[in-house]
């Protein structure tokens, strides 16, 4: 079922499809984050990736909870957007020889993923409320809050030292 196909007829269909999309995305990020942590040279960045990996595993569990609350079997649909973000991050990381510049590139890639997730969770929360599923919305809100906090931490790390080191 693609996002712009006739398979999505109702707001509920759209909600479930986007749950499946972000479920896939979170699962892919649990595979990508350890690789990003391994490539990072800044200790704070490396530790941040590993901490967010733990959070991401909880995000997967929360999505499974929302599927259950909504009476739908937890399943994933391919998400070309997150696949593209991860692929681009891998390619960029492979092209950067200077490790200080690599850390800046890794932050940029991580923020691309965070921004994708923030958009998805924001829409899911709005749609859950529209569907009268405030219970689902409150579970999703916890994850959205964590995604926003991670994005802010990445910005602070980039602006505080990583970008400065990369430019020197």
DSSP file (Angstrom, degrees, kcal/mol; ACC not computed):
  #  RESIDUE AA STRUCTURE BP1 BP2  ACC     N-H-->O    O-->H-N    N-H-->O    O-->H-N    TCO  KAPPA ALPHA  PHI   PSI    X-CA   Y-CA   Z-CA
    1    1 A X              0   0    0      0, 0.0     2,-0.2     0, 0.0     0, 0.0   0.000 360.0 360.0 360.0 114.6    0.0    0.0    0.0
    2    2 A X    >   -     0   0    0      1,-0.1     3,-1.4    75,-0.0     6,-0.2  -0.532 360.0-113.3 -88.9 158.6    1.6    3.2   -1.1
    3    3 A X  T 3  S+     0   0    0      1,-0.3    -1,-0.1    -2,-0.2     5,-0.1   0.855 114.8  38.7 -60.2 -36.4    0.9    6.6    0.4
    4    4 A X  T 3  S+     0   0    0      3,-0.0    -1,-0.3     2,-0.0     2,-0.2  -0.154  95.9 106.8-111.5  40.5   -0.7    8.0   -2.7
    5    5 A X  S X  S-     0   0    0     -3,-1.4     3,-1.1     1,-0.0     0, 0.0  -0.611  83.5-105.6-109.0 173.4   -2.6    4.9   -3.9
    6    6 A X  T 3  S+     0   0    0      1,-0.2    -3,-0.0    -2,-0.2    -1,-0.0   0.536 105.7  84.9 -74.7  -5.8   -6.3    4.0   -3.8
    7    7 A X  T 3  S+     0   0    0     -5,-0.2     2,-0.8     1,-0.1    -1,-0.2   0.757  78.5  70.4 -67.9 -23.2   -5.6    1.6   -0.9
    8    8 A X    <   +     0   0    0     -3,-1.1    -1,-0.1    -6,-0.2     3,-0.1  -0.846  54.3 149.1 -99.2 107.9   -5.9    4.5    1.5
    9    9 A X        +     0   0    0     -2,-0.8     2,-0.3     1,-0.1    -1,-0.2   0.670  57.9  35.8-110.6 -25.3   -9.5    5.5    1.6
   10   10 A X  S  > S-     0   0    0      1,-0.1     4,-2.2     0, 0.0     5,-0.2  -0.806  81.7-107.8-129.3 166.8  -10.1    6.8    5.1
   11   11 A X  H  > S+     0   0    0     -2,-0.3     4,-2.8     1,-0.2     5,-0.2   0.871 121.9  55.5 -60.4 -36.6   -8.3    8.8    7.8
   12   12 A X  H  > S+     0   0    0      2,-0.2     4,-2.7     1,-0.2     5,-0.2   0.918 105.8  50.7 -63.2 -42.8   -7.9    5.5    9.7
   13   13 A X  H  > S+     0   0    0      1,-0.2     4,-2.5     2,-0.2    -2,-0.2   0.919 112.3  47.6 -58.5 -43.6   -6.3    3.9    6.7
   14   14 A X  H  X S+     0   0    0     -4,-2.2     4,-2.5     2,-0.2     5,-0.2   0.918 110.9  51.1 -64.4 -44.7   -3.9    6.8    6.5
   15   15 A X  H  X S+     0   0    0     -4,-2.8     4,-2.0     1,-0.2    -2,-0.2   0.936 112.8  44.9 -58.1 -49.1   -3.1    6.6   10.2
   16   16 A X  H  X S+     0   0    0     -4,-2.7     4,-2.4     1,-0.2    -1,-0.2   0.906 112.0  52.7 -64.6 -41.8   -2.4    2.9   10.1
   17   17 A X  H  X S+     0   0    0     -4,-2.5     4,-2.1    -5,-0.2    -1,-0.2   0.922 110.7  46.6 -60.7 -43.5   -0.2    3.3    7.0
   18   18 A X  H  X S+     0   0    0     -4,-2.5     4,-2.5     2,-0.2    -1,-0.2   0.821 108.9  55.2 -71.9 -29.4    1.9    6.0    8.6
   19   19 A X  H  X S+     0   0    0     -4,-2.0     4,-2.0    -5,-0.2    -1,-0.2   0.927 109.9  47.2 -61.6 -44.0    2.2    3.9   11.7
   20   20 A X  H  X S+     0   0    0     -4,-2.4     4,-2.0     2,-0.2    57,-1.0   0.880 111.5  51.8 -64.6 -37.8    3.6    1.1    9.5
   21   21 A X  H  X S+     0   0    0     -4,-2.1     4,-2.4     2,-0.2    -2,-0.2   0.943 113.1  41.7 -63.6 -50.5    5.9    3.6    7.8
   22   22 A X  H  X S+     0   0    0     -4,-2.5     4,-2.8     2,-0.2     5,-0.2   0.804 110.3  59.0 -72.3 -27.4    7.4    5.0   11.0
   23   23 A X  H  X S+     0   0    0     -4,-2.0     4,-2.0    -5,-0.2    -1,-0.2   0.931 109.1  44.4 -62.7 -46.2    7.6    1.5   12.5
   24   24 A X  H  X S+     0   0    0     -4,-2.0     4,-2.5    53,-0.2    -2,-0.2   0.933 113.1  51.9 -61.3 -46.9    9.8    0.5    9.5
   25   25 A X  H  X S+     0   0    0     -4,-2.4     4,-2.2     1,-0.2    -2,-0.2   0.921 109.6  48.0 -58.9 -46.4   11.8    3.7    9.9
   26   26 A X  H  X S+     0   0    0     -4,-2.8     4,-1.5     1,-0.2    -1,-0.2   0.895 110.9  51.8 -63.0 -39.4   12.5    3.2   13.6
   27   27 A X  H  X S+     0   0    0     -4,-2.0     4,-0.7     1,-0.2    -1,-0.2   0.906 110.1  48.7 -63.7 -40.8   13.5   -0.4   12.9
   28   28 A X  H >X S+     0   0    0     -4,-2.5     4,-1.8     1,-0.2     3,-0.7   0.872 108.1  54.7 -66.5 -36.1   16.0    0.7   10.3
   29   29 A X  H 3X S+     0   0    0     -4,-2.2     4,-2.7     1,-0.2    -1,-0.2   0.806  98.5  61.6 -69.4 -28.4   17.4    3.3   12.6
   30   30 A X  H 3< S+     0   0    0     -4,-1.5     4,-0.4     1,-0.2    -1,-0.2   0.777 110.5  42.5 -66.8 -22.9   18.1    0.7   15.2
   31   31 A X  H <X S+     0   0    0     -3,-0.7     4,-0.6    -4,-0.7    -2,-0.2   0.806 117.3  45.7 -86.6 -33.6   20.4   -0.8   12.6
   32   32 A X  H  X S+     0   0    0     -4,-1.8     4,-2.1     1,-0.2     3,-0.3   0.857  99.9  65.9 -80.5 -36.8   22.0    2.5   11.5
   33   33 A X  H  X S+     0   0    0     -4,-2.7     4,-2.6     1,-0.2     5,-0.2   0.870  98.1  52.0 -60.5 -40.9   22.7    4.1   14.8
   34   34 A X  H  > S+     0   0    0     -4,-0.4     4,-2.0     1,-0.2    -1,-0.2   0.895 110.9  49.7 -62.1 -35.8   25.3    1.6   16.0
   35   35 A X  H  X S+     0   0    0     -4,-0.6     4,-1.6    -3,-0.3    -2,-0.2   0.891 111.1  48.8 -67.6 -39.1   27.2    2.1   12.7
   36   36 A X  H  X S+     0   0    0     -4,-2.1     4,-1.7     2,-0.2    -2,-0.2   0.906 110.6  50.7 -66.4 -41.2   27.0    5.9   13.1
   37   37 A X  H  < S+     0   0    0     -4,-2.6    -2,-0.2     1,-0.2    -1,-0.2   0.888 108.4  52.9 -62.5 -39.1   28.3    5.6   16.7
   38   38 A X  H  < S+     0   0    0     -4,-2.0    -1,-0.2     1,-0.2    -2,-0.2   0.862 111.6  45.4 -64.7 -36.2   31.2    3.5   15.4
   39   39 A X  H  < S+     0   0    0     -4,-1.6    -1,-0.2    -5,-0.1    -2,-0.2   0.764  92.0  98.7 -79.1 -26.4   32.1    6.1   12.9
   40   40 A X     <  -     0   0    0     -4,-1.7    60,-0.1     1,-0.1    59,-0.0  -0.357  48.2-173.4 -66.7 139.1   31.9    9.1   15.2
   41   41 A X        +     0   0    0     58,-0.3     2,-0.4    -2,-0.1    -1,-0.1   0.698  62.0  88.5-103.3 -26.3   35.1   10.3   16.7
   42   42 A X  S  > S-     0   0    0     57,-0.2     4,-2.8     1,-0.2     5,-0.2  -0.613  72.5-145.0 -73.3 124.2   33.7   12.8   19.2
   43   43 A X  H  > S+     0   0    0     -2,-0.4     4,-2.9     1,-0.2     5,-0.2   0.892  98.3  51.3 -59.9 -41.8   33.0   11.0   22.4
   44   44 A X  H  > S+     0   0    0      2,-0.2     4,-2.1     1,-0.2    -1,-0.2   0.889 112.5  46.7 -64.1 -38.6   29.9   13.0   23.2
   45   45 A X  H  > S+     0   0    0      2,-0.2     4,-2.5     1,-0.2    -2,-0.2   0.932 112.6  49.3 -67.5 -46.3   28.5   12.3   19.7
   46   46 A X  H  X S+     0   0    0     -4,-2.8     4,-2.0     1,-0.2    -2,-0.2   0.937 113.7  46.2 -57.4 -48.6   29.3    8.6   20.0
   47   47 A X  H  X S+     0   0    0     -4,-2.9     4,-2.5     1,-0.2    -1,-0.2   0.875 110.6  54.2 -63.0 -38.0   27.6    8.4   23.4
   48   48 A X  H  X S+     0   0    0     -4,-2.1     4,-2.5    -5,-0.2    -1,-0.2   0.901 107.3  49.9 -63.4 -41.4   24.6   10.4   22.1
   49   49 A X  H  X S+     0   0    0     -4,-2.5     4,-1.8     2,-0.2    -1,-0.2   0.916 112.3  47.7 -63.3 -42.0   24.1    8.0   19.2
   50   50 A X  H  X S+     0   0    0     -4,-2.0     4,-1.7     2,-0.2    -2,-0.2   0.882 111.8  49.7 -68.5 -37.5   24.2    5.0   21.6
   51   51 A X  H  X S+     0   0    0     -4,-2.5     4,-2.0     1,-0.2    -1,-0.2   0.915 111.4  49.2 -64.7 -42.1   21.8    6.7   24.0
   52   52 A X  H  X S+     0   0    0     -4,-2.5     4,-2.9     1,-0.2    -2,-0.2   0.817 104.0  60.2 -69.8 -27.9   19.4    7.4   21.1
   53   53 A X  H  X S+     0   0    0     -4,-1.8     4,-2.0     2,-0.2    -1,-0.2   0.936 105.7  47.8 -60.1 -45.4   19.7    3.8   20.0
   54   54 A X  H  X S+     0   0    0     -4,-1.7     4,-1.4     1,-0.2    -2,-0.2   0.918 113.3  47.9 -61.4 -42.9   18.3    2.8   23.4
   55   55 A X  H  X S+     0   0    0     -4,-2.0     4,-2.2     1,-0.2    -2,-0.2   0.901 108.2  55.3 -62.4 -40.7   15.5    5.4   23.0
   56   56 A X  H  X S+     0   0    0     -4,-2.9     4,-2.1     1,-0.2    -1,-0.2   0.870 103.3  54.5 -64.2 -37.0   14.8    4.2   19.5
   57   57 A X  H  X S+     0   0    0     -4,-2.0     4,-1.7     1,-0.2    -1,-0.2   0.882 109.3  48.6 -62.1 -37.4   14.3    0.6   20.7
   58   58 A X  H  X S+     0   0    0     -4,-1.4     4,-2.7     2,-0.2    -2,-0.2   0.872 106.6  56.9 -68.7 -37.1   11.7    2.1   23.2
   59   59 A X  H  X S+     0   0    0     -4,-2.2     4,-2.3     1,-0.2    -2,-0.2   0.901 105.1  51.2 -60.4 -40.8   10.1    3.9   20.2
   60   60 A X  H  X S+     0   0    0     -4,-2.1     4,-2.1     1,-0.2    -1,-0.2   0.924 110.7  48.8 -60.6 -44.6    9.7    0.6   18.4
   61   61 A X  H  X S+     0   0    0     -4,-1.7     4,-2.0     1,-0.2    -2,-0.2   0.893 109.7  51.5 -63.7 -39.9    8.0   -0.8   21.6
   62   62 A X  H  X S+     0   0    0     -4,-2.7     4,-2.5     2,-0.2    -1,-0.2   0.909 108.1  51.7 -64.3 -40.5    5.7    2.2   21.9
   63   63 A X  H  X S+     0   0    0     -4,-2.3     4,-2.8     1,-0.2    -1,-0.2   0.912 108.1  51.7 -62.2 -40.7    4.6    1.8   18.2
   64   64 A X  H  X S+     0   0    0     -4,-2.1     4,-2.2     1,-0.2    -1,-0.2   0.883 109.2  51.4 -61.3 -37.4    3.8   -1.8   18.9
   65   65 A X  H  X S+     0   0    0     -4,-2.0     4,-2.9     2,-0.2    -2,-0.2   0.912 109.7  49.0 -64.1 -43.1    1.7   -0.6   21.9
   66   66 A X  H  X S+     0   0    0     -4,-2.5     4,-2.4     2,-0.2    -2,-0.2   0.912 109.4  51.9 -65.4 -42.6   -0.1    1.9   19.6
   67   67 A X  H  <>S+     0   0    0     -4,-2.8     5,-2.8     1,-0.2     4,-0.4   0.948 113.2  45.6 -55.4 -47.9   -0.8   -0.8   17.0
   68   68 A X  H ><5S+     0   0    0     -4,-2.2     3,-1.3     1,-0.2    -2,-0.2   0.923 111.9  50.3 -63.2 -45.4   -2.2   -3.0   19.8
   69   69 A X  H 3<5S+     0   0    0     -4,-2.9    -1,-0.2     1,-0.3    -2,-0.2   0.861 111.6  49.4 -60.3 -35.4   -4.3   -0.2   21.3
   70   70 A X  T 3<5S-     0   0    0     -4,-2.4    -1,-0.3    -5,-0.2    -2,-0.2   0.473 116.2-116.2 -85.6  -2.5   -5.7    0.6   17.9
   71   71 A X  T < 5S+     0   0    0     -3,-1.3     2,-0.4    -4,-0.4    -3,-0.2   0.801  74.0 123.1  75.8  29.5   -6.6   -3.1   17.3
   72   72 A X      < -     0   0    0     -5,-2.8    -1,-0.3    -6,-0.2     2,-0.2  -0.956  67.3-109.1-125.8 142.3   -4.2   -3.6   14.4
   73   73 A X        -     0   0    0     -2,-0.4     2,-0.4     1,-0.1    -5,-0.0  -0.486  41.0-110.0 -67.3 133.7   -1.4   -6.1   13.9
   74   74 A X        +     0   0    0     -2,-0.2     2,-0.3   -10,-0.1    -1,-0.1  -0.515  57.4 147.9 -67.2 122.6    2.1   -4.4   14.1
   75   75 A X        -     0   0    0     -2,-0.4     2,-0.3    -3,-0.0   -52,-0.2  -0.983  36.1-129.9-153.2 159.2    3.6   -4.5   10.7
   76   76 A X        -     0   0    0     -2,-0.3     2,-0.4   -53,-0.1   -55,-0.2  -0.819   7.7-157.3-113.4 150.4    6.0   -2.4    8.6
   77   77 A X        -     0   0    0    -57,-1.0   -53,-0.2    -2,-0.3   -75,-0.0  -0.953  41.8 -90.3-118.4 146.8    5.8   -1.0    5.1
   78   78 A X        -     0   0    0     -2,-0.4     2,-0.6     1,-0.1     3,-0.1  -0.239  35.5-155.7 -54.7 139.4    8.9    0.0    3.2
   79   79 A X     >  -     0   0    0      1,-0.1     4,-2.1   -58,-0.1     3,-0.3  -0.866  11.1-174.3-121.8  94.4    9.8    3.6    3.8
   80   80 A X  H  > S+     0   0    0     -2,-0.6     4,-2.3     1,-0.2     5,-0.2   0.800  82.2  62.5 -59.8 -27.9   11.9    4.9    0.8
   81   81 A X  H  > S+     0   0    0      2,-0.2     4,-2.2     1,-0.2    -1,-0.2   0.956 108.0  38.8 -64.1 -50.7   12.4    8.2    2.6
   82   82 A X  H  > S+     0   0    0     -3,-0.3     4,-2.6     1,-0.2     5,-0.2   0.878 114.3  55.5 -70.1 -35.1   14.3    6.7    5.6
   83   83 A X  H  X S+     0   0    0     -4,-2.1     4,-2.5     1,-0.2    -1,-0.2   0.913 110.1  47.0 -60.1 -40.9   16.1    4.3    3.3
   84   84 A X  H  X S+     0   0    0     -4,-2.3     4,-2.7     2,-0.2    -2,-0.2   0.897 111.0  50.6 -67.1 -41.6   17.3    7.3    1.3
   85   85 A X  H  X S+     0   0    0     -4,-2.2     4,-2.0     2,-0.2    -2,-0.2   0.921 114.2  44.5 -62.3 -44.4   18.4    9.2    4.4
   86   86 A X  H  X S+     0   0    0     -4,-2.6     4,-2.4     2,-0.2    -2,-0.2   0.911 113.8  49.8 -67.6 -42.7   20.4    6.3    5.7
   87   87 A X  H  X S+     0   0    0     -4,-2.5     4,-2.6    -5,-0.2     5,-0.2   0.925 111.1  49.3 -61.8 -45.3   21.9    5.6    2.2
   88   88 A X  H  X S+     0   0    0     -4,-2.7     4,-2.8     1,-0.2     5,-0.2   0.900 110.1  51.5 -61.6 -40.7   22.9    9.2    1.8
   89   89 A X  H  X S+     0   0    0     -4,-2.0     4,-2.6     2,-0.2    -1,-0.2   0.919 110.9  48.0 -62.1 -44.3   24.5    9.2    5.3
   90   90 A X  H  X S+     0   0    0     -4,-2.4     4,-1.8     2,-0.2    -2,-0.2   0.921 113.8  46.7 -62.2 -45.0   26.5    6.0    4.5
   91   91 A X  H  X S+     0   0    0     -4,-2.6     4,-1.0     2,-0.2    -2,-0.2   0.918 114.0  47.1 -65.3 -43.7   27.7    7.5    1.2
   92   92 A X  H >X S+     0   0    0     -4,-2.8     4,-0.9     1,-0.2     3,-0.8   0.925 110.8  51.7 -64.1 -44.5   28.6   10.8    2.7
   93   93 A X  H >< S+     0   0    0     -4,-2.6     3,-0.6     1,-0.3    -1,-0.2   0.863 108.3  52.6 -61.3 -35.2   30.4    9.2    5.6
   94   94 A X  H 3< S+     0   0    0     -4,-1.8    -1,-0.3     1,-0.2    -2,-0.2   0.736 108.4  51.3 -71.0 -22.2   32.4    7.1    3.1
   95   95 A X  H << S+     0   0    0     -4,-1.0     2,-0.7    -3,-0.8    -1,-0.2   0.585  90.9  87.4 -90.1 -12.1   33.4   10.2    1.2
   96   96 A X    <<  +     0   0    0     -4,-0.9     6,-0.0    -3,-0.6    -1,-0.0  -0.804  44.3 174.2 -99.3 115.4   34.8   12.2    4.2
   97   97 A X        +     0   0    0     -2,-0.7     2,-0.5     1,-0.0    -1,-0.2   0.859  61.4  79.6 -84.9 -38.4   38.4   11.5    5.0
   98   98 A X  S  > S-     0   0    0      1,-0.2     4,-2.3     2,-0.0     3,-0.4  -0.609  70.8-151.3 -76.6 117.9   38.8   14.1    7.8
   99   99 A X  H  > S+     0   0    0     -2,-0.5     4,-1.8     1,-0.2   -58,-0.3   0.795  94.5  55.9 -63.1 -29.9   37.4   12.6   11.0
  100  100 A X  H  > S+     0   0    0      2,-0.2     4,-1.2     1,-0.2    66,-0.3   0.886 110.9  44.3 -69.2 -37.5   36.4   16.1   12.4
  101  101 A X  H  > S+     0   0    0     -3,-0.4     4,-2.3     1,-0.2    -2,-0.2   0.855 107.9  60.2 -72.1 -35.2   34.4   16.8    9.2
  102  102 A X  H  X S+     0   0    0     -4,-2.3     4,-2.7     1,-0.2    -2,-0.2   0.905 100.9  54.0 -58.8 -42.4   32.9   13.3    9.4
  103  103 A X  H  X S+     0   0    0     -4,-1.8     4,-2.1     1,-0.2    -1,-0.2   0.908 108.6  48.9 -60.0 -41.0   31.5   14.1   12.8
  104  104 A X  H  X S+     0   0    0     -4,-1.2     4,-2.0    58,-0.2    -1,-0.2   0.904 111.9  49.4 -64.2 -40.1   29.8   17.2   11.4
  105  105 A X  H  X S+     0   0    0     -4,-2.3     4,-2.4     1,-0.2    -2,-0.2   0.887 108.9  52.5 -65.8 -39.2   28.4   15.1    8.5
  106  106 A X  H  X S+     0   0    0     -4,-2.7     4,-2.6     2,-0.2    -1,-0.2   0.895 108.1  50.7 -64.4 -40.2   27.1   12.4   10.9
  107  107 A X  H  X S+     0   0    0     -4,-2.1     4,-2.6     2,-0.2    -1,-0.2   0.931 109.9  50.7 -62.4 -44.0   25.3   15.1   12.9
  108  108 A X  H  X S+     0   0    0     -4,-2.0     4,-1.8     1,-0.2    -2,-0.2   0.919 111.7  47.2 -59.5 -44.3   23.7   16.4    9.7
  109  109 A X  H  X S+     0   0    0     -4,-2.4     4,-1.8     1,-0.2    -1,-0.2   0.908 111.6  50.7 -64.4 -42.2   22.6   12.9    8.7
  110  110 A X  H  X S+     0   0    0     -4,-2.6     4,-2.4     1,-0.2    -1,-0.2   0.892 109.4  50.9 -63.9 -38.7   21.2   12.2   12.2
  111  111 A X  H  X S+     0   0    0     -4,-2.6     4,-2.8     2,-0.2    -1,-0.2   0.844 104.4  57.3 -69.5 -31.9   19.2   15.4   12.0
  112  112 A X  H  X S+     0   0    0     -4,-1.8     4,-1.8     2,-0.2    -1,-0.2   0.928 110.5  44.5 -61.2 -43.2   17.8   14.5    8.7
  113  113 A X  H  X S+     0   0    0     -4,-1.8     4,-2.4     2,-0.2    -2,-0.2   0.915 112.8  51.4 -66.5 -42.7   16.4   11.4   10.2
  114  114 A X  H  X S+     0   0    0     -4,-2.4     4,-2.9     1,-0.2    -2,-0.2   0.921 109.2  49.9 -60.5 -44.2   15.2   13.2   13.3
  115  115 A X  H  X S+     0   0    0     -4,-2.8     4,-2.1     2,-0.2    -1,-0.2   0.887 109.5  51.6 -65.3 -37.7   13.3   15.8   11.2
  116  116 A X  H  X S+     0   0    0     -4,-1.8     4,-2.2    -5,-0.2    -1,-0.2   0.944 112.7  45.9 -60.0 -47.5   11.7   13.0    9.2
  117  117 A X  H  X S+     0   0    0     -4,-2.4     4,-3.1     1,-0.2     5,-0.3   0.898 108.8  55.2 -64.5 -40.7   10.5   11.4   12.4
  118  118 A X  H  X S+     0   0    0     -4,-2.9     4,-2.3     1,-0.2    -1,-0.2   0.916 109.5  47.6 -59.6 -43.7    9.3   14.7   13.9
  119  119 A X  H  X S+     0   0    0     -4,-2.1     4,-2.1     2,-0.2    -1,-0.2   0.939 114.2  46.7 -62.0 -47.6    7.1   15.3   10.9
  120  120 A X  H  X S+     0   0    0     -4,-2.2     4,-2.7     1,-0.2    -2,-0.2   0.941 114.3  45.6 -62.9 -48.4    5.7   11.7   11.0
  121  121 A X  H  X S+     0   0    0     -4,-3.1     4,-2.5     1,-0.2    -1,-0.2   0.895 110.5  54.6 -65.0 -38.3    5.0   11.7   14.7
  122  122 A X  H  X S+     0   0    0     -4,-2.3     4,-2.0    -5,-0.3    -1,-0.2   0.928 111.9  43.6 -59.7 -45.3    3.4   15.2   14.6
  123  123 A X  H  X S+     0   0    0     -4,-2.1     4,-2.8     2,-0.2     5,-0.2   0.923 112.1  53.1 -65.6 -44.0    1.0   14.1   11.9
  124  124 A X  H  X S+     0   0    0     -4,-2.7     4,-2.7     1,-0.2    -2,-0.2   0.897 108.8  50.0 -59.5 -40.2    0.2   10.8   13.6
  125  125 A X  H  X S+     0   0    0     -4,-2.5     4,-2.2     2,-0.2    -1,-0.2   0.936 112.1  47.1 -63.8 -46.3   -0.6   12.6   16.8
  126  126 A X  H  X S+     0   0    0     -4,-2.0     4,-2.1     1,-0.2    -2,-0.2   0.918 114.9  46.3 -61.6 -43.2   -3.0   15.0   15.0
  127  127 A X  H  X S+     0   0    0     -4,-2.8     4,-2.1     2,-0.2    -2,-0.2   0.889 109.2  54.4 -68.7 -38.8   -4.6   12.1   13.2
  128  128 A X  H  <>S+     0   0    0     -4,-2.7     5,-3.5    -5,-0.2    -1,-0.2   0.927 110.3  47.0 -60.1 -43.7   -5.0   10.0   16.3
  129  129 A X  H ><5S+     0   0    0     -4,-2.2     3,-1.7     3,-0.2    -1,-0.2   0.913 110.1  52.7 -63.6 -42.1   -6.8   12.9   18.0
  130  130 A X  H 3<5S+     0   0    0     -4,-2.1    -1,-0.2     1,-0.3    -2,-0.2   0.853 108.6  51.0 -61.0 -34.5   -9.0   13.4   15.0
  131  131 A X  T 3<5S-     0   0    0     -4,-2.1    -1,-0.3    -5,-0.1    -2,-0.2   0.392 122.0-108.7 -83.6   3.3   -9.9    9.7   15.1
  132  132 A X  T < 5S+     0   0    0     -3,-1.7     2,-0.6    -5,-0.1     3,-0.2   0.719  81.1 130.1  77.7  20.0  -10.8   10.0   18.8
  133  133 A X     >< +     0   0    0     -5,-3.5     4,-2.3    -6,-0.2     3,-0.3  -0.504  12.0 150.4-108.2  62.5   -7.7    8.1   19.9
  134  134 A X  H  > S+     0   0    0     -2,-0.6     4,-2.2     1,-0.2    -1,-0.2   0.788  72.3  62.4 -62.5 -26.5   -6.2   10.4   22.5
  135  135 A X  H  > S+     0   0    0     -3,-0.2     4,-1.3     2,-0.2    -1,-0.2   0.927 107.5  41.9 -63.6 -44.4   -4.8    7.3   24.2
  136  136 A X  H  > S+     0   0    0     -3,-0.3     4,-2.4     1,-0.2     5,-0.2   0.902 112.2  55.7 -66.6 -41.4   -2.7    6.6   21.1
  137  137 A X  H  X S+     0   0    0     -4,-2.3     4,-2.3     1,-0.2    -2,-0.2   0.888 104.8  52.3 -59.9 -40.3   -1.8   10.3   20.7
  138  138 A X  H  X S+     0   0    0     -4,-2.2     4,-1.1     2,-0.2    -1,-0.2   0.868 110.2  47.9 -68.3 -34.5   -0.4   10.5   24.2
  139  139 A X  H  X S+     0   0    0     -4,-1.3     4,-1.0     1,-0.2     3,-0.4   0.928 113.9  47.0 -68.1 -44.5    1.9    7.5   23.6
  140  140 A X  H  X S+     0   0    0     -4,-2.4     4,-2.4     1,-0.2    -2,-0.2   0.833 104.5  62.5 -65.2 -33.1    3.1    9.0   20.3
  141  141 A X  H  X S+     0   0    0     -4,-2.3     4,-2.6     1,-0.2    -1,-0.2   0.866  96.8  57.9 -62.3 -36.9    3.6   12.3   22.0
  142  142 A X  H  X S+     0   0    0     -4,-1.1     4,-1.7    -3,-0.4    -1,-0.2   0.924 109.6  44.5 -58.5 -44.1    6.3   10.8   24.3
  143  143 A X  H  X S+     0   0    0     -4,-1.0     4,-2.6     2,-0.2    -2,-0.2   0.917 110.7  53.2 -68.3 -43.0    8.3    9.7   21.3
  144  144 A X  H  X S+     0   0    0     -4,-2.4     4,-2.5     1,-0.2     5,-0.2   0.919 108.0  51.8 -57.5 -43.4    7.8   13.1   19.5
  145  145 A X  H  X S+     0   0    0     -4,-2.6     4,-2.0     1,-0.2    -1,-0.2   0.897 111.0  47.5 -60.6 -41.0    9.1   14.9   22.6
  146  146 A X  H  X S+     0   0    0     -4,-1.7     4,-2.3     2,-0.2    -1,-0.2   0.883 110.2  52.1 -68.7 -38.4   12.2   12.6   22.7
  147  147 A X  H  X S+     0   0    0     -4,-2.6     4,-2.2     2,-0.2    -2,-0.2   0.921 111.0  47.7 -63.7 -43.2   12.8   13.1   19.0
  148  148 A X  H  X S+     0   0    0     -4,-2.5     4,-2.2     1,-0.2    -2,-0.2   0.899 111.0  51.3 -63.9 -40.4   12.7   16.9   19.4
  149  149 A X  H  X S+     0   0    0     -4,-2.0     4,-2.3    -5,-0.2    -2,-0.2   0.897 109.4  50.3 -64.3 -40.1   15.0   16.7   22.4
  150  150 A X  H  X S+     0   0    0     -4,-2.3     4,-2.5     2,-0.2    -1,-0.2   0.917 109.0  51.6 -63.8 -42.8   17.5   14.6   20.4
  151  151 A X  H  X S+     0   0    0     -4,-2.2     4,-2.2     1,-0.2    -2,-0.2   0.911 110.3  49.1 -60.0 -42.6   17.4   17.1   17.5
  152  152 A X  H  X S+     0   0    0     -4,-2.2     4,-2.5     2,-0.2    -1,-0.2   0.890 110.3  50.7 -64.9 -39.5   18.1   20.0   20.0
  153  153 A X  H  X S+     0   0    0     -4,-2.3     4,-2.4     2,-0.2    -2,-0.2   0.904 109.9  50.4 -65.0 -40.8   21.1   18.1   21.5
  154  154 A X  H  X S+     0   0    0     -4,-2.5     4,-2.6     2,-0.2    -2,-0.2   0.908 110.7  49.4 -63.2 -41.8   22.5   17.5   18.1
  155  155 A X  H  X S+     0   0    0     -4,-2.2     4,-3.0     2,-0.2     5,-0.3   0.935 111.6  48.4 -62.1 -46.1   22.2   21.1   17.2
  156  156 A X  H  X S+     0   0    0     -4,-2.5     4,-2.2     1,-0.2    -2,-0.2   0.899 113.0  47.8 -62.1 -41.2   23.9   22.1   20.5
  157  157 A X  H  X>S+     0   0    0     -4,-2.4     5,-2.1     2,-0.2     4,-1.9   0.918 114.4  46.3 -66.3 -43.6   26.7   19.7   19.9
  158  158 A X  I  <>S+     0   0    0     -4,-2.6     5,-2.5     1,-0.2     6,-0.5   0.955 120.1  38.0 -62.8 -50.5   27.2   20.8   16.3
  159  159 A X  I  <5S+     0   0    0     -4,-3.0    -2,-0.2    -5,-0.2    -1,-0.2   0.784 115.5  54.8 -74.8 -26.9   27.2   24.5   17.1
  160  160 A X  I  <5S-     0   0    0     -4,-2.2    -1,-0.2    -5,-0.3    -2,-0.2   0.852 135.1 -34.2 -77.8 -36.0   29.1   24.1   20.4
  161  161 A X  I  X5S+     0   0    0     -4,-1.9     4,-2.5    -5,-0.2     5,-0.2   0.511 117.7  73.4-154.3 -37.2   32.1   22.3   19.1
  162  162 A X  I  ><S+     0   0    0     -5,-2.1     4,-2.3     1,-0.2   -58,-0.2   0.927 103.8  43.3 -63.7 -47.2   31.8   19.8   16.3
  163  163 A X  H  ><S+     0   0    0     -5,-2.5     4,-1.8    -6,-0.3    -1,-0.2   0.876 113.1  53.8 -65.6 -35.9   31.3   22.4   13.5
  164  164 A X  H  > S+     0   0    0     -6,-0.5     4,-0.9     2,-0.2    -2,-0.2   0.921 111.2  45.1 -63.5 -44.0   34.1   24.6   14.9
  165  165 A X  H >< S+     0   0    0     -4,-2.5     3,-0.6     1,-0.2    -2,-0.2   0.896 111.3  53.3 -66.4 -39.2   36.6   21.7   14.9
  166  166 A X  H 3< S+     0   0    0     -4,-2.3    -1,-0.2   -66,-0.3    -2,-0.2   0.842 109.2  49.3 -65.3 -31.8   35.5   20.6   11.4
  167  167 A X  H 3<        0   0    0     -4,-1.8    -1,-0.2     1,-0.2    -2,-0.2   0.650 360.0 360.0 -81.6 -15.8   36.1   24.2   10.1
  168  168 A X    <<        0   0    0     -4,-0.9    -1,-0.2    -3,-0.6    -2,-0.2   0.488 360.0 360.0 -86.8 360.0   39.6   24.5   11.6
